[in-house]
Amino acid sequence: MNMSDLILQNINSINLDVVLKIQKDLDPYDLTSLVFLLYEVPDTALQRLIVYQRVSKDVNDNMNLLYHWVSHAQMRPTWKYEFLEALCICRQYSVIKKLGLNVSAVKEHYLPNNINFCIHINPLKKILYRLCESINTDTLHTLKQTLQSFDQDITDYESCELVFLELMCKKFILDRNDLCKHTKVDYQKLTQILEHFPVLSSYSVYISELESKLNNTKNYFIKDMSKNSPLQNTASDVNRTHVSGKCDGTDLDEFYEQLNQFKIEDIDNDLMTDKQKCDDSYDILNPNRIGVCCIINQEDFYPSKENITKSIHVNLTTRYGSTKDQVALQKTMEALNFEVVVYKNLNSKDFMSSLKNVLKKKVHNEDSVFVLCVLSHGVRGHVYAADSVKIKVEDIQCLLDSDLAIKLYGKPKVLILQACQVNDESPSIQTLIPDGPSSELFLRKSDFLIYWATAPEYEAFRQESKGSLFIQFLCVIVKNNAHNDHIHDIFTKVTKIVIDVCSRVQKVQVPIFESTLRKKLFLRR
């Protein structure tokens, strides 16, 4: 007796009453997955799942979602096989066993682990279901941000299945249900997006192969596009990938622990500066309000429509530890009587508009200094926005020297840039994450001081649990020396200690600042 015969023996055990009992025992996630696979019309599936997810939070009500599907599907002679295949894809083997079916025979017949094999279920939905299994919470959040850059409003959806159903409804994914209006399926926009997610990129290959097959055959159900091609990137593989990127940082723990005890005596005497305030210095107009410090903390990144449509692949990792730097800067600048404004994860458009907003609404006439701190990835005189679009530091400079910043004319403007450069060739497990620009720096405006975490061709380092060396040492040295030293000398001390500490652990980091300040700048009078 072959496998098909084994399945046929008990297939009639599946009926409307049995489906009613089955759906009562399914958890919300499994029920959502089955609805996603079984409902042919995306709009119907989406609307019912939206209501179901709202209702299921308050009461245990499955809304008879599978019962409604059977009521319409039972007119098809294949509906029982569709249901069985969906159960198999979702690995509901205990349910299959309760139906009196041979689990091994069902698995051998439907090949649930072969992403390219389908008999009755929509082949795209099988791939998308497996894709959903590989998407964790962080990746889903990033994917939503990317889709928003394509003007897709999916922020309210809590599961991947609902996101993909919405994309089908909006024809962002043009599937076979739309072939009455279109001659070919079109998954290109989806595959372009997935290519920019390293942990999901393999799925773009599966989907592209399916698109090619569907558009070159009259048979919309594919039995096997590539034999012996089981799915490789499982959810557990993805989790292991995330773990491998973490850093322990044990060889620098002692330096971080010494930060709070750091004293002026720790710097060589030849770097000590005059404590006498010079007349040749910028005026502090109001000691109770030195100025504004704007901190832009770019910690999470996502590929944007701009990069995807231009085939620009930028794999920017999450900058774990950046919040530690943000908090340290915020406390340091508030203690110096700066008004601190903090922004997080701004896209390229919001980056510049937020900075303009600060200049218009936060900067006062009596302010003496403006400080901008950008914590991000960066290359060649640019910093990255959260949407992985590069922003020229020179453009930021021009904005701070424009008519919008008229209250800052003739006043010092300090840019502190903790900018990272992704290093794809670095080991998967390492103590420190490399950051930094790799270009020559140009200062064309007066009254500017730009301080990079590292010089061109060198790296800057960040420890995920404690923050970056540059920012953490900067905050401590500013705290200890702002009453006595002008900013050039403070930054020189920061540069020295960062170089010294890195050399002790056989790392090379060389912070660099370039200045067009016309006078000495003291942060305290």
Sequence and secondary structure as in RCSB ss.txt:
>XXXX:A:sequence
MNMSDLILQNINSINLDVVLKIQKDLDPYDLTSLVFLLYEVPDTALQRLIVYQRVSKDVNDNMNLLYHWVSHAQM
RPTWKYEFLEALCICRQYSVIKKLGLNVSAVKEHYLPNNINFCIHINPLKKILYRLCESINTDTLHTLKQTLQSF
DQDITDYESCELVFLELMCKKFILDRNDLCKHTKVDYQKLTQILEHFPVLSSYSVYISELESKLNNTKNYFIKDM
SKNSPLQNTASDVNRTHVSGKCDGTDLDEFYEQLNQFKIEDIDNDLMTDKQKCDDSYDILNPNRIGVCCIINQED
FYPSKENITKSIHVNLTTRYGSTKDQVALQKTMEALNFEVVVYKNLNSKDFMSSLKNVLKKKVHNEDSVFVLCVL
SHGVRGHVYAADSVKIKVEDIQCLLDSDLAIKLYGKPKVLILQACQVNDESPSIQTLIPDGPSSELFLRKSDFLI
YWATAPEYEAFRQESKGSLFIQFLCVIVKNNAHNDHIHDIFTKVTKIVIDVCSRVQKVQVPIFESTLRKKLFLRR
>XXXX:A:secstr
  HHHHHHHHGGG  HHHHHHHHHH  HHHHHHHHHHH S HHHHHHHHHHHHHHTTTS   TTHHHHHHHHHTT
STTHHHHHHHHHHHTT HHHHHHTT  HHHHHHHH TT TT  SSS HHHHHHHHHHHT  HHHHHHHHHHHHHT
T   TT  SHHHHHHHHHHTTSSB GGGTTT SS B HHHHHHHTT TTTHHHHHHHHHHHHHHTT S  S S S
STT      HHHHHHHHHHT    GGGHHHHHTGGG  GGGS GGG    S  SSB   S TT  EEEEEEE   
    HHHHHTT        TTHHHHHHHHHHHHHHTTEEEEEEES  HHHHHHHHHHHHHHT  TT  EEEEEEE
EE  TTEEE TTS EEEHHHHHHHHTSGGGGGGTTS EEEEEEEE   TTS SS SSEEE   S     SSSEEE
EESS TT  EEEETTTEEHHHHHHHHHHHHHTTTS HHHHHHHHHHHHHHHHHHTT     EEEE  SSB  S  
